[in-house]
């Protein structure tokens, strides 16, 4: 397990600060998606295909959320 920096704090004083936090969170979430995908492959190799498929659906949800975060970041950069 690891700590989530800034978890629960919401006092960001500027758009640049929010943008920096979103960049961090996007990279962090992308890392989680990779870890979940690895676990899905492990489940598949253990013959737990149903659980592996369900976990891959979770990965797809992460990716959708990450795409939306990337879209917000793009808007902030305009």
TAMO-V816812 format. One record per residue. N is the residue number from 1. OMEGA is omega in radians with two decimals (* if undefined). Layout:
N/OMEGA, N/OMEGA
This chain:
1/-3.13, 2/3.13, 3/3.04, 4/-3.12, 5/3.06, 6/-3.11, 7/3.09, 8/3.13, 9/-3.12, 10/-3.11, 11/3.09, 12/-2.92, 13/-3.09, 14/3.05, 15/3.13, 16/3.11, 17/3.10, 18/3.11, 19/3.12, 20/3.13, 21/3.11, 22/3.09, 23/3.11, 24/-3.08, 25/3.10, 26/3.12, 27/3.14, 28/3.13, 29/3.09, 30/3.11, 31/3.10, 32/3.14, 33/3.10, 34/3.13, 35/3.13, 36/3.10, 37/3.09, 38/3.12, 39/3.09, 40/3.10, 41/3.11, 42/3.12, 43/3.13, 44/3.13, 45/3.10, 46/3.12, 47/-3.13, 48/-3.00, 49/3.13, 50/3.12, 51/3.13, 52/3.12, 53/3.13, 54/3.13, 55/3.08, 56/3.04, 57/3.06, 58/3.13, 59/3.12, 60/3.09, 61/3.07, 62/-3.11, 63/3.09, 64/3.10, 65/3.12, 66/3.08, 67/3.11, 68/3.07, 69/3.11, 70/3.11, 71/3.09, 72/3.14, 73/3.12, 74/3.12, 75/3.12, 76/-3.12, 77/-3.11, 78/*
